[in-house]
């Protein structure tokens, strides 16, 4: 097992390198450069001034030279300096916002696991019943609905109409004056809508895969043998069928991590949450290349780690993989 982990970690290096190479090329192909907006808003700016702006940001060099310069810094964990007006180190901006995004995504993954798997198990046990059809329709409606549309409806209903949940930010204006319990409650209230919006789209996939996988396992001969021995249905499902049925679901959970990270851009922008998603959106709009690349590297690393965790969970759920 240890040899397998070392091998996987070793192969993560060229994968991250390939992701950064493609990302670096793509973001430089997008029209517009840092400072271009300011230059366009000033009709009196000269061509020489434009060139000085490009030279200041290092954009007058060939693309491969820019990438090599960025790569030599990134191996030293130097993400460079932001092109934004604050001129802050990129790593400091990411450190401020990364914990919030990770917290939201971890809670979302927990909700997906807690609700998605039981829904799939119930729908498999009571296939083609009214509740099965209702739950399937409900979760797939959440999957099909656009995230931004669901978020806006939730903000209108819970924030404007009922006035029970805040619709923006991560904490209230008087947060500093609260005690510890009040701070925890305040942050929790602010996270309810973003976390639910983040999780609702993945519930359909997890529950559907859980249902189909469990139905396939329940058709196996060893399950028929367990029933023939007189074991209760709950014992058969929990001890004999569930662990084998979880294998495809574990894979889907690992593969859903990129979607959650990518979805952070949408709901963090809508709910004004100061996370990596919002920072990525603002950086793209401002053509802040160092910040964009820093966020892409962190996101790629977290995605690869999520896939590695899924593989490890595979081995925990199936002893045959550990033996192999």
Backbone as numpy.savetxt, mean C-alpha at the origin, in Angstrom:
# Nx Ny Nz CAx CAy CAz Cx Cy Cz
15.78 -23.27 5.47 14.94 -22.05 5.47 15.81 -20.80 5.47
16.88 -20.82 6.28 17.77 -19.67 6.35 18.45 -19.43 5.00
18.84 -20.52 4.35 19.48 -20.38 3.03 18.52 -19.78 2.02
17.27 -20.17 2.11 16.25 -19.63 1.20 16.07 -18.14 1.44
16.04 -17.70 2.70 15.87 -16.29 3.01 17.05 -15.46 2.50
18.26 -15.98 2.70 19.45 -15.26 2.22 19.42 -15.14 0.70
19.00 -16.20 0.03 18.92 -16.18 -1.43 17.90 -15.15 -1.90
16.75 -15.11 -1.24 15.72 -14.14 -1.63 16.18 -12.71 -1.39
16.84 -12.48 -0.25 17.34 -11.13 0.03 18.40 -10.71 -0.98
19.21 -11.68 -1.42 20.24 -11.37 -2.41 19.63 -10.97 -3.75
18.58 -11.66 -4.16 17.94 -11.36 -5.44 17.09 -10.09 -5.38
16.82 -9.58 -4.18 16.10 -8.33 -4.08 16.93 -7.15 -4.58
18.26 -7.27 -4.51 19.13 -6.17 -4.91 18.99 -5.84 -6.39
19.15 -6.82 -7.32 18.96 -6.46 -8.74 17.53 -6.04 -9.07
16.56 -6.55 -8.33 15.18 -6.14 -8.59 14.97 -4.67 -8.26
15.50 -4.24 -7.11 15.40 -2.83 -6.73 16.15 -1.96 -7.74
17.32 -2.44 -8.18 18.10 -1.70 -9.18 17.30 -1.53 -10.48
16.66 -2.60 -10.94 15.85 -2.51 -12.17 14.68 -1.57 -12.01
14.03 -1.60 -10.84 12.89 -0.71 -10.60 13.33 0.75 -10.62
14.46 1.04 -9.98 14.95 2.43 -9.94 15.36 2.89 -11.33
15.97 2.01 -12.12 16.40 2.40 -13.46 15.21 2.78 -14.35
14.19 1.93 -14.31 13.00 2.21 -15.13 12.27 3.45 -14.63
12.15 3.57 -13.31 11.44 4.72 -12.74 12.17 6.02 -13.05
13.49 6.00 -12.95 14.27 7.21 -13.22 14.09 7.67 -14.66
14.07 6.71 -15.58 13.88 7.06 -16.99 12.48 7.58 -17.26
11.47 6.94 -16.63 10.08 7.33 -16.90 9.77 8.72 -16.39
10.21 9.05 -15.18 9.85 10.36 -14.62 10.53 11.49 -15.38
11.66 11.20 -16.03 12.32 12.24 -16.82 11.70 12.37 -18.21
10.89 11.40 -18.61 10.19 11.50 -19.89 8.92 12.33 -19.80
8.43 12.53 -18.58 7.21 13.31 -18.39 7.50 14.77 -18.74
6.62 15.42 -19.49 6.85 16.83 -19.84 6.93 17.71 -18.61
7.77 18.72 -18.69 7.94 19.64 -17.57 9.14 19.29 -16.73
9.77 20.32 -16.18 10.95 20.14 -15.34 10.81 21.01 -14.11
11.60 20.76 -13.07 11.58 21.63 -11.89 11.90 23.08 -12.28
11.11 23.98 -11.80 11.29 25.39 -12.13 10.64 25.82 -13.42
10.10 24.86 -14.20 9.48 25.23 -15.48 8.22 26.06 -15.27
7.45 25.74 -14.21 6.23 26.48 -13.95 6.54 27.94 -13.62
7.56 28.15 -12.78 7.93 29.52 -12.44 8.42 30.28 -13.67
9.14 29.56 -14.54 9.64 30.21 -15.74 8.51 30.56 -16.70
7.52 29.67 -16.80 6.40 29.94 -17.70 5.52 31.08 -17.20
5.44 31.24 -15.87 4.62 32.32 -15.31 5.29 33.68 -15.44
6.58 33.68 -15.78 7.32 34.94 -15.92 7.71 35.12 -17.38
6.97 35.90 -18.14 7.26 36.03 -19.57 8.59 36.72 -19.86
9.16 37.42 -18.87 10.40 38.16 -19.10 11.65 37.31 -18.87
11.49 36.09 -18.43 12.66 35.25 -18.15 13.36 34.90 -19.46
14.66 34.96 -19.44 15.45 34.73 -20.64 15.83 33.26 -20.77
16.33 32.92 -21.95 16.78 31.56 -22.20 17.97 31.21 -21.32
18.85 32.18 -21.09 20.01 31.95 -20.22 19.56 31.64 -18.79
18.53 32.33 -18.33 18.02 32.06 -16.98 17.44 30.66 -16.89
16.74 30.22 -17.93 16.21 28.86 -17.95 17.34 27.84 -17.87
18.41 28.10 -18.62 19.55 27.17 -18.60 20.23 27.15 -17.23
20.28 28.31 -16.56 20.86 28.35 -15.21 20.01 27.53 -14.24
18.69 27.57 -14.42 17.80 26.77 -13.57 18.06 25.29 -13.79
18.20 24.88 -15.06 18.46 23.48 -15.38 19.83 23.06 -14.84
20.80 23.95 -14.92 22.14 23.64 -14.40 22.12 23.55 -12.88
21.29 24.40 -12.23 21.20 24.37 -10.77 20.68 23.03 -10.28
19.71 22.46 -10.98 19.16 21.16 -10.60 19.94 19.99 -11.20
20.96 20.26 -11.99 21.75 19.19 -12.59 21.07 18.52 -13.76
20.10 19.18 -14.36 19.34 18.57 -15.46 19.98 18.80 -16.82
21.08 19.58 -16.86 21.76 19.80 -18.12 22.70 18.66 -18.49
22.89 17.72 -17.58 23.77 16.58 -17.83 22.99 15.46 -18.51
23.69 14.55 -19.21 23.00 13.41 -19.82 22.27 12.58 -18.77
21.23 11.88 -19.20 20.38 11.15 -18.27 21.15 10.07 -17.53
22.05 9.38 -18.24 22.80 8.30 -17.58 23.76 8.86 -16.53
24.27 10.07 -16.75 25.13 10.71 -15.75 24.31 11.07 -14.52
23.10 11.60 -14.74 22.24 11.93 -13.61 21.89 10.69 -12.80
21.60 9.58 -13.52 21.23 8.35 -12.81 22.41 7.80 -12.03
23.59 7.83 -12.62 24.77 7.31 -11.91 25.07 8.15 -10.67
24.92 9.46 -10.80 25.13 10.33 -9.65 24.13 10.02 -8.54
22.87 9.81 -8.93 21.84 9.48 -7.94 22.11 8.11 -7.32
22.53 7.14 -8.13 22.77 5.79 -7.64 23.94 5.75 -6.67
24.99 6.49 -6.93 26.14 6.51 -6.02 25.77 7.11 -4.66
24.79 8.01 -4.66 24.34 8.56 -3.38 23.41 7.60 -2.66
22.56 6.90 -3.43 21.54 6.07 -2.79 22.15 4.87 -2.10
23.29 4.37 -2.59 23.93 3.24 -1.93 24.50 3.65 -0.58
24.68 4.94 -0.37 25.11 5.45 0.93 23.91 5.94 1.75
22.70 5.59 1.28 21.45 6.00 1.94 21.31 7.51 1.97
21.84 8.16 0.93 21.69 9.59 0.75 20.68 9.82 -0.37
19.47 10.20 -0.03 18.41 10.40 -1.01 18.47 11.76 -1.68
19.45 12.57 -1.31 19.59 13.87 -1.94 18.74 14.94 -1.27
18.70 16.10 -1.92 17.96 17.25 -1.41 16.75 17.51 -2.30
15.64 17.82 -1.67 14.41 18.05 -2.41 14.53 19.27 -3.31
13.88 19.19 -4.47 13.82 20.33 -5.38 12.77 21.35 -4.95
11.99 21.04 -3.93 10.95 21.96 -3.46 11.59 23.21 -2.86
10.75 24.18 -2.58 11.26 25.46 -2.07 11.90 25.33 -0.70
11.52 24.30 0.09 12.10 24.15 1.41 13.54 23.63 1.36
13.93 22.96 0.23 15.28 22.44 0.05 15.73 21.56 1.20
14.82 20.76 1.72 15.13 19.86 2.83 15.66 18.54 2.30
16.43 17.80 3.11 16.85 16.46 2.70 15.64 15.55 2.50
15.67 14.77 1.44 14.54 13.90 1.12 14.29 12.89 2.23
15.36 12.38 2.81 15.20 11.34 3.84 14.44 11.89 5.04
14.64 13.19 5.37 13.91 13.79 6.49 12.42 13.90 6.17
12.08 14.26 4.95 10.68 14.38 4.56 10.00 13.02 4.57
10.73 11.98 4.15 10.15 10.64 4.15 9.99 10.12 5.58
10.96 10.39 6.43 10.88 9.94 7.83 9.65 10.50 8.53
9.29 11.73 8.20 8.13 12.35 8.83 6.82 11.68 8.43
6.75 11.20 7.18 5.47 10.73 6.63 5.37 9.22 6.53
6.49 8.51 6.51 6.45 7.06 6.35 5.70 6.35 7.47
5.89 6.71 8.77 5.16 5.99 9.83 3.65 6.06 9.67
3.13 7.19 9.22 1.67 7.32 9.07 1.16 6.38 7.99
1.86 6.33 6.86 1.43 5.45 5.77 1.54 3.99 6.17
2.62 3.62 6.85 2.78 2.23 7.29 1.68 1.86 8.29
1.38 2.77 9.22 0.33 2.50 10.21 -1.01 2.26 9.53
-1.38 3.13 8.60 -2.67 2.99 7.92 -2.72 1.68 7.14
-1.63 1.34 6.44 -1.62 0.11 5.64 -1.63 -1.13 6.50
-0.95 -1.10 7.66 -0.96 -2.26 8.55 -2.36 -2.48 9.13
-3.01 -1.40 9.53 -4.38 -1.53 10.05 -5.30 -2.03 8.95
-5.12 -1.53 7.73 -5.95 -1.97 6.60 -5.74 -3.45 6.33
-4.48 -3.90 6.35 -4.21 -5.32 6.15 -4.85 -6.16 7.24
-4.81 -5.65 8.48 -5.46 -6.37 9.57 -6.96 -6.50 9.37
-7.59 -5.41 8.95 -9.03 -5.45 8.69 -9.36 -6.40 7.54
-8.54 -6.38 6.50 -8.77 -7.28 5.37 -8.67 -8.72 5.83
-7.69 -9.01 6.67 -7.50 -10.38 7.16 -8.63 -10.78 8.11
-9.02 -9.87 9.00 -10.02 -10.20 10.02 -11.40 -10.40 9.41
-11.76 -9.58 8.42 -13.10 -9.66 7.84 -13.15 -10.47 6.55
-12.13 -10.37 5.73 -12.17 -11.04 4.43 -12.16 -12.55 4.53
-11.29 -13.10 5.38 -11.20 -14.55 5.51 -12.46 -15.15 6.13
-13.00 -14.61 7.24 -14.27 -15.17 7.75 -15.41 -15.08 6.75
-15.48 -14.00 5.97 -16.53 -13.90 4.95 -16.37 -15.01 3.93
-15.14 -15.27 3.49 -14.90 -16.34 2.53 -15.23 -17.71 3.10
-14.88 -17.94 4.37 -15.19 -19.23 5.00 -16.70 -19.43 5.12
-17.39 -18.37 5.55 -18.84 -18.50 5.70 -19.51 -18.75 4.34
-19.09 -18.03 3.32 -19.69 -18.21 1.99 -19.40 -19.59 1.43
-18.26 -20.18 1.80 -17.95 -21.53 1.34 -18.80 -22.57 2.07
-18.99 -22.38 3.37 -19.78 -23.34 4.15 -21.26 -23.27 3.78
-21.74 -22.08 3.48 -23.16 -21.91 3.17 -23.30 -21.39 1.74
-22.75 -22.12 0.82 -22.73 -21.72 -0.58 -24.15 -21.62 -1.14
-24.36 -20.59 -1.97 -25.61 -20.36 -2.69 -26.79 -20.00 -1.79
-26.53 -19.68 -0.53 -27.60 -19.20 0.34 -27.80 -17.70 0.11
-28.86 -17.17 0.70 -29.14 -15.74 0.54 -28.02 -14.88 1.10
-27.52 -15.25 2.29 -26.46 -14.45 2.90 -25.17 -14.53 2.10
-24.91 -15.69 1.49 -23.74 -15.82 0.64 -23.82 -14.85 -0.54
-24.95 -14.82 -1.20 -25.11 -13.91 -2.33 -25.05 -12.45 -1.89
-25.63 -12.16 -0.72 -25.63 -10.78 -0.23 -24.21 -10.32 0.09
-23.45 -11.13 0.82 -22.08 -10.76 1.17 -21.21 -10.62 -0.07
-21.36 -11.54 -1.02 -20.59 -11.47 -2.26 -20.90 -10.20 -3.04
-22.18 -9.87 -3.12 -22.58 -8.65 -3.83 -22.06 -7.40 -3.13
-22.10 -7.43 -1.79 -21.68 -6.27 -1.02 -20.18 -5.99 -1.20
-19.36 -7.02 -1.04 -17.92 -6.81 -1.14 -17.50 -6.48 -2.57
-18.18 -7.06 -3.55 -17.82 -6.75 -4.93 -18.30 -5.36 -5.33
-19.35 -4.88 -4.71 -19.76 -3.49 -4.95 -18.69 -2.53 -4.44
-18.12 -2.84 -3.27 -17.03 -2.03 -2.75 -15.79 -2.12 -3.62
-15.56 -3.27 -4.22 -14.40 -3.44 -5.10 -14.57 -2.68 -6.42
-15.80 -2.69 -6.94 -16.05 -2.05 -8.24 -16.14 -0.53 -8.14
-16.59 -0.02 -7.01 -16.76 1.43 -6.87 -15.40 2.11 -6.82
-15.23 3.24 -7.53 -13.96 3.99 -7.47 -13.66 4.44 -6.05
-12.41 4.37 -5.68 -12.01 4.71 -4.31 -12.34 6.15 -3.97
-12.04 7.07 -4.88 -12.27 8.48 -4.59 -13.76 8.76 -4.43
-14.60 8.06 -5.19 -16.05 8.26 -5.10 -16.59 7.76 -3.76
-16.14 6.57 -3.35 -16.55 6.04 -2.04 -16.06 6.95 -0.93
-14.84 7.46 -1.05 -14.30 8.35 -0.03 -15.12 9.62 0.09
-15.50 10.19 -1.03 -16.30 11.42 -1.00 -17.69 11.17 -0.39
-18.31 10.04 -0.75 -19.61 9.70 -0.15 -19.48 9.52 1.36
-18.42 8.83 1.79 -18.22 8.62 3.23 -17.98 9.95 3.95
-17.22 10.85 3.33 -16.98 12.15 3.94 -18.28 12.94 4.07
-19.12 12.90 3.05 -20.39 13.64 3.09 -21.32 13.05 4.15
-21.41 11.72 4.19 -22.38 11.08 5.09 -21.92 11.15 6.55
-20.69 10.70 6.83 -20.22 10.62 8.21 -19.67 11.95 8.73
-19.12 12.76 7.84 -18.50 14.00 8.29 -19.41 15.20 8.23
-20.22 15.29 7.17 -21.07 16.47 6.99 -22.48 16.23 7.50
-23.07 15.10 7.11 -24.46 14.84 7.49 -24.58 14.40 8.95
-23.85 13.37 9.34 -23.93 12.87 10.72 -23.00 13.63 11.67
-21.91 14.17 11.15 -20.94 14.91 11.96 -20.38 14.06 13.11
-20.04 12.82 12.80 -19.50 11.92 13.82 -18.02 11.62 13.60
-17.51 11.87 12.39 -16.11 11.58 12.09 -15.48 12.76 11.37
-14.21 13.05 11.66 -13.51 14.11 10.93 -13.20 13.66 9.50
-13.06 14.61 8.62 -12.89 14.28 7.20 -11.53 14.70 6.65
-10.65 15.22 7.47 -9.35 15.62 6.97 -8.32 15.60 8.09
-7.08 15.40 7.70 -5.98 15.43 8.66 -5.87 14.16 9.47
-4.91 14.18 10.38 -4.65 13.04 11.24 -4.89 13.36 12.72
-5.08 14.67 13.01 -5.34 15.08 14.38 -6.04 16.42 14.38
-6.67 16.75 15.49 -7.43 17.99 15.63 -6.50 19.17 15.92
-7.07 20.37 15.82 -6.28 21.58 16.06 -5.81 21.68 17.51
-6.62 21.21 18.45 -6.26 21.29 19.87 -5.59 20.01 20.35
-4.89 19.34 19.47 -4.28 18.05 19.81 -3.27 18.18 20.94
-2.49 19.23 20.95 -1.46 19.40 21.97 -2.04 19.60 23.37
-3.24 20.09 23.45 -3.86 20.34 24.76 -4.53 19.10 25.34
-4.61 18.01 24.59 -5.28 16.79 25.04 -4.34 15.95 25.89
-4.95 15.11 26.74 -4.15 14.11 27.46 -3.93 12.90 26.56
-3.25 11.88 27.08 -2.85 10.74 26.24 -4.07 10.00 25.70
-5.04 9.72 26.55 -6.22 8.99 26.10 -7.00 9.78 25.06
-7.11 11.08 25.27 -7.82 11.91 24.30 -7.08 11.96 22.96
-5.74 11.97 23.01 -4.96 11.97 21.77 -5.16 10.67 21.00
-5.14 9.54 21.72 -5.35 8.24 21.06 -6.74 8.19 20.42
-7.74 8.65 21.15 -9.10 8.66 20.62 -9.23 9.59 19.42
-8.55 10.72 19.50 -8.64 11.69 18.40 -7.99 11.14 17.13
-6.81 10.53 17.26 -6.15 9.95 16.09 -6.97 8.79 15.53
-7.58 8.00 16.42 -8.40 6.87 15.98 -9.59 7.36 15.16
-10.26 8.42 15.64 -11.39 8.97 14.89 -10.97 9.45 13.50
-9.79 10.05 13.41 -9.31 10.54 12.13 -8.93 9.39 11.18
-8.57 8.23 11.75 -8.11 7.12 10.91 -9.25 6.21 10.45
-10.43 6.34 11.03 -11.52 5.41 10.71 -11.85 5.43 9.23
-12.14 6.59 8.68 -12.53 6.66 7.27 -11.40 6.28 6.32
-10.17 6.82 6.48 -9.10 6.40 5.55 -8.81 4.92 5.59
-8.80 4.32 6.78 -8.50 2.89 6.89 -9.60 2.06 6.24
-10.83 2.40 6.50 -11.95 1.64 5.91 -11.97 1.78 4.40
-11.72 2.98 3.89 -11.69 3.18 2.44 -10.55 2.39 1.83
-9.42 2.35 2.52 -8.26 1.61 2.01 -8.52 0.11 1.98
-9.29 -0.40 2.95 -9.49 -1.85 3.06 -10.65 -2.38 2.25
-11.65 -1.54 1.98 -12.89 -2.05 1.39 -12.68 -2.64 0.00
-11.74 -2.09 -0.76 -11.53 -2.59 -2.11 -10.90 -3.97 -2.16
-10.10 -4.32 -1.13 -9.41 -5.61 -1.13 -10.23 -6.72 -0.48
-11.31 -6.38 0.20 -12.13 -7.41 0.84 -12.70 -8.39 -0.17
-13.11 -7.88 -1.32 -13.73 -8.74 -2.33 -12.76 -9.80 -2.81
-11.52 -9.39 -3.12 -10.54 -10.34 -3.63 -10.18 -11.40 -2.61
-9.94 -10.98 -1.36 -9.55 -11.94 -0.33 -10.67 -12.90 -0.03
-11.89 -12.39 0.15 -13.02 -13.27 0.47 -13.32 -14.22 -0.68
-13.20 -13.75 -1.91 -13.47 -14.60 -3.07 -12.44 -15.71 -3.19
-11.18 -15.37 -3.03 -10.13 -16.39 -3.09 -10.26 -17.38 -1.93
-10.64 -16.87 -0.76 -10.82 -17.76 0.39 -11.95 -18.73 0.14
-13.03 -18.25 -0.42 -14.18 -19.10 -0.70 -13.85 -20.17 -1.73
-13.28 -19.77 -2.86 -12.98 -20.74 -3.92 -11.92 -21.74 -3.48
-10.92 -21.27 -2.72 -9.87 -22.18 -2.25 -10.42 -23.18 -1.26
-11.27 -22.73 -0.34 -11.84 -23.63 0.65 -12.79 -24.63 0.01
-13.56 -24.20 -0.97 -14.45 -25.14 -1.68 -13.66 -26.23 -2.39
-12.52 -25.84 -2.96 -11.69 -26.84 -3.63 -11.10 -27.83 -2.65
-10.67 -27.34 -1.48 -10.10 -28.23 -0.47 -11.17 -29.16 0.09
-12.38 -28.66 0.27 -13.44 -29.48 0.84 -13.84 -30.64 -0.07
-13.45 -30.58 -1.33 -13.75 -31.68 -2.26 -12.69 -32.78 -2.23
-11.61 -32.58 -1.48 -10.54 -33.56 -1.45 -10.95 -34.80 -0.67
-10.28 -35.91 -0.96 -10.65 -37.19 -0.35 -10.36 -37.23 1.15
-9.28 -36.56 1.58 -8.97 -36.62 3.00 -10.02 -35.88 3.83
-10.69 -34.88 3.24 -11.78 -34.20 3.94 -12.97 -35.15 4.06
-13.26 -35.89 2.98 -14.34 -36.89 3.03 -14.05 -37.94 4.09
-12.78 -38.33 4.20 -12.39 -39.31 5.24 -12.60 -38.74 6.63
-12.26 -37.47 6.81 -12.46 -36.84 8.12 -13.92 -36.79 8.51
-14.79 -36.47 7.54 -16.22 -36.50 7.81 -16.69 -37.92 8.13
-16.14 -38.91 7.41 -16.55 -40.30 7.62 -16.17 -40.79 9.02
-15.12 -40.21 9.59 -14.71 -40.60 10.95 -15.61 -39.98 12.02
-16.52 -39.13 11.61 -17.46 -38.53 12.56 -16.99 -37.24 13.17
-15.98 -36.62 12.60 -15.50 -35.35 13.14 -16.50 -34.23 12.87
-16.69 -33.33 13.80 -17.60 -32.20 13.57 -17.11 -31.33 12.43
-18.06 -30.65 11.79 -17.71 -29.81 10.64 -16.74 -28.71 11.01
-16.92 -28.12 12.20 -16.03 -27.05 12.62 -14.60 -27.54 12.77
-14.43 -28.75 13.29 -13.09 -29.32 13.46 -12.47 -29.64 12.11
-13.26 -30.18 11.20 -12.75 -30.52 9.86 -12.25 -29.26 9.15
-13.04 -28.22 9.23 -12.66 -26.98 8.53 -11.46 -26.32 9.20
-11.48 -26.25 10.53 -10.43 -25.53 11.24 -9.09 -26.26 11.20
-9.08 -27.57 11.40 -7.83 -28.31 11.54 -7.36 -28.97 10.26
-8.27 -29.28 9.36 -7.87 -30.05 8.17 -7.94 -29.23 6.88
-8.94 -28.40 6.74 -9.14 -27.73 5.46 -8.57 -26.31 5.43
-8.65 -25.60 6.55 -8.35 -24.17 6.53 -6.90 -23.87 6.19
-5.96 -24.63 6.77 -4.55 -24.32 6.54 -4.17 -24.50 5.08
-4.68 -25.55 4.44 -4.40 -25.73 3.01 -5.10 -24.69 2.16
-6.29 -24.29 2.58 -7.03 -23.29 1.82 -6.40 -21.90 1.94
-5.62 -21.67 2.99 -5.02 -20.36 3.20 -3.85 -20.06 2.28
-3.29 -21.09 1.64 -2.09 -20.87 0.83 -2.28 -19.86 -0.29
-3.32 -19.99 -1.13 -3.51 -18.95 -2.17 -3.84 -17.58 -1.58
-4.53 -17.57 -0.45 -4.91 -16.30 0.17 -3.67 -15.56 0.67
-2.69 -16.32 1.20 -1.45 -15.70 1.67 -0.74 -15.01 0.51
-0.73 -15.65 -0.64 -0.12 -15.05 -1.82 -0.82 -13.75 -2.19
-2.15 -13.76 -2.18 -2.90 -12.56 -2.53 -2.64 -11.45 -1.52
-2.54 -11.78 -0.25 -2.24 -10.77 0.76 -0.89 -10.12 0.49
0.11 -10.95 0.11 1.41 -10.40 -0.21 1.39 -9.51 -1.43
0.63 -9.93 -2.45 0.55 -9.15 -3.68 -0.32 -7.91 -3.54
-1.16 -7.85 -2.50 -2.02 -6.69 -2.32 -1.30 -5.51 -1.68
-0.10 -5.75 -1.17 0.66 -4.66 -0.53 0.97 -3.53 -1.51
1.43 -3.83 -2.75 1.65 -2.71 -3.69 0.39 -1.91 -3.95
-0.77 -2.58 -4.02 -2.01 -1.85 -4.25 -2.36 -0.93 -3.09
-2.09 -1.39 -1.86 -2.36 -0.54 -0.71 -1.45 0.68 -0.69
-0.17 0.46 -1.00 0.77 1.58 -1.03 0.40 2.56 -2.13
0.05 2.02 -3.31 -0.37 2.89 -4.39 -1.67 3.61 -4.09
-2.58 2.92 -3.41 -3.84 3.56 -3.04 -3.68 4.66 -2.02
-2.54 4.68 -1.31 -2.30 5.74 -0.34 -2.29 7.11 -1.01
-1.86 7.16 -2.25 -1.82 8.44 -2.97 -3.22 9.01 -3.08
-4.22 8.14 -3.29 -5.59 8.62 -3.49 -6.20 9.08 -2.18
-6.28 8.16 -1.20 -7.03 8.53 0.00 -6.27 9.50 0.90
-4.93 9.51 0.84 -4.20 10.50 1.63 -4.38 11.90 1.04
-4.49 11.98 -0.28 -4.74 13.28 -0.90 -6.15 13.75 -0.60
-7.13 12.83 -0.65 -8.52 13.21 -0.40 -8.73 13.64 1.04
-8.16 12.86 1.99 -8.37 13.13 3.41 -7.29 14.06 4.00
-6.39 14.58 3.16 -5.34 15.50 3.63 -4.51 14.88 4.74
-4.12 13.64 4.55 -3.30 12.94 5.53 -1.83 13.13 5.17
-1.01 13.60 6.08 0.40 13.87 5.76 1.23 12.60 5.72
0.95 11.75 4.74 1.69 10.50 4.58 2.50 10.52 3.29
3.08 9.36 2.97 3.90 9.26 1.77 3.08 9.43 0.49
1.83 9.00 0.52 0.99 9.15 -0.66 0.78 10.61 -1.02
0.47 11.42 -0.03 0.28 12.85 -0.28 1.59 13.49 -0.71
2.68 13.11 -0.05 3.98 13.65 -0.43 4.34 13.27 -1.86
4.02 12.05 -2.25 4.30 11.62 -3.62 3.49 12.44 -4.63
2.23 12.68 -4.32 1.38 13.48 -5.22 1.93 14.89 -5.40
2.27 15.54 -4.29 2.80 16.90 -4.37 4.14 16.91 -5.10
4.95 15.88 -4.90 6.26 15.83 -5.55 6.12 15.64 -7.05
5.16 14.83 -7.47 4.93 14.65 -8.90 4.46 15.95 -9.54
3.55 16.65 -8.87 3.06 17.91 -9.42 4.17 18.95 -9.52
5.13 18.92 -8.59 6.22 19.90 -8.58 7.45 19.40 -9.33
7.38 18.17 -9.90 8.54 17.57 -10.58 9.75 17.52 -9.65
9.49 17.14 -8.40 10.55 17.01 -7.40 11.18 15.62 -7.56
12.12 15.49 -8.48 12.67 14.19 -8.84 13.32 13.44 -7.67
14.15 14.07 -6.84 14.75 13.33 -5.72 13.72 12.74 -4.76
12.68 13.50 -4.46 11.65 13.00 -3.55 10.85 11.87 -4.20
10.54 12.01 -5.48 9.82 10.96 -6.19 10.62 9.66 -6.17
11.91 9.74 -6.48 12.74 8.55 -6.51 12.89 7.95 -5.12
13.01 8.80 -4.11 13.12 8.28 -2.75 11.88 7.51 -2.34
10.70 8.03 -2.66 9.45 7.36 -2.32 9.31 6.06 -3.11
9.71 6.08 -4.39 9.62 4.87 -5.21 10.54 3.78 -4.68
11.72 4.14 -4.23 12.66 3.16 -3.67 12.09 2.55 -2.39
11.57 3.40 -1.51 10.98 2.90 -0.26 9.78 2.01 -0.57
8.92 2.43 -1.50 7.76 1.63 -1.87 8.14 0.29 -2.48
9.16 0.30 -3.35 9.62 -0.96 -3.95 10.18 -1.90 -2.90
10.94 -1.34 -1.97 11.52 -2.18 -0.90 10.43 -2.78 -0.03
9.44 -1.98 0.35 8.34 -2.49 1.18 7.54 -3.55 0.43
7.39 -3.38 -0.88 6.66 -4.37 -1.68 7.41 -5.69 -1.71
8.71 -5.63 -1.92 9.51 -6.87 -1.95 9.54 -7.54 -0.58
9.60 -6.72 0.47 9.54 -7.30 1.82 8.19 -7.96 2.07
7.12 -7.33 1.58 5.79 -7.93 1.72 5.69 -9.26 1.01
6.25 -9.36 -0.19 6.25 -10.64 -0.90 7.08 -11.68 -0.17
8.19 -11.24 0.44 9.01 -12.17 1.21 8.25 -12.67 2.44
7.53 -11.77 3.10 6.72 -12.19 4.25 5.65 -13.18 3.82
5.07 -12.97 2.63 4.07 -13.91 2.12 4.68 -15.29 1.89
5.90 -15.33 1.37 6.56 -16.62 1.16 6.87 -17.31 2.48
7.29 -16.52 3.48 7.56 -17.11 4.79 6.27 -17.64 5.41
5.19 -16.89 5.26 3.90 -17.36 5.77 3.45 -18.63 5.05
3.79 -18.73 3.78 3.52 -19.96 3.02 4.17 -21.14 3.71
5.44 -20.96 4.07 6.17 -22.05 4.71 5.61 -22.39 6.08
5.12 -21.37 6.79 4.53 -21.62 8.11 3.22 -22.40 7.97
2.44 -22.05 6.96 1.14 -22.71 6.79 1.25 -24.12 6.19
2.30 -24.39 5.41 2.43 -25.68 4.74 3.76 -26.30 5.12
3.79 -27.32 6.00 5.06 -27.94 6.38 5.82 -28.54 5.21
5.12 -28.92 4.13 5.80 -29.52 2.99 6.79 -28.55 2.36
6.46 -27.25 2.40 7.37 -26.24 1.84 8.61 -26.12 2.72
8.47 -26.21 4.04 9.62 -26.15 4.93 10.53 -27.33 4.70
9.93 -28.50 4.51 10.74 -29.69 4.27 11.49 -29.58 2.96
10.80 -29.04 1.92 11.46 -28.85 0.63 12.59 -27.86 0.73
